[in-house]
């Protein structure tokens, strides 16, 4: 595996994660009934719009697209979402800027993630839910995204534990990719996903100061 750093000078305009592969193609039995067999090998496909705006970002984006074309290239990609949970001050958390080009953190963020959401109990591989301690003035809602390790999950249901406002059982999709200990931080503001590049538009070399490109990633295992 060859680890490629996400190009910090490049700006993200949008990203759309889509969960695929959780069921096999539907089939019809002899009675004309349609079935779709469930599968456990779901994966994320991430459609991203990025743009370069100066010489450094143009070169960085072009080099990234080329390097990710290698057969064993993987990257921990930042995932942009519009809505994030509230922080401890009751205001929506910010994503944090991408790291400066001289930083060594390959996940590309300038600051550590918010640590207010943590696992209340150990979570096992393939679990479909996690028990979470949440900060005051904040909670997770269905539709939020979270990251555990380098894996992305979407919240599909939240119920309080023992009616406590800072304890929640959070149902996720897909199921957990690994086991995690109690106290593990559930990242809600600096989402990320380990990916391979499926398709990427080459960066144009015209006179426009801004160059947009479409990138499609698939989750790497």
Secondary structure, DSSP 8 states (H G I E B T S, - for coil): -EE----TT-EEEEEEEEEE-SB---EE-TTS-EE--B-S--EEEEEEEEEE-SHHHHHHHHHHHHHTTSTTEEEEEE---S---B-TTSSB-----B--TT---TT-BSS------EESS-B-TT-SEEEEE--TT----TT-EEEETTEEEEEEEEEESTT-TTEEEEEEES--SS-B-TT-B-B-SS-EEEEEEEEE-----SS-S-EEEEEEEEE--
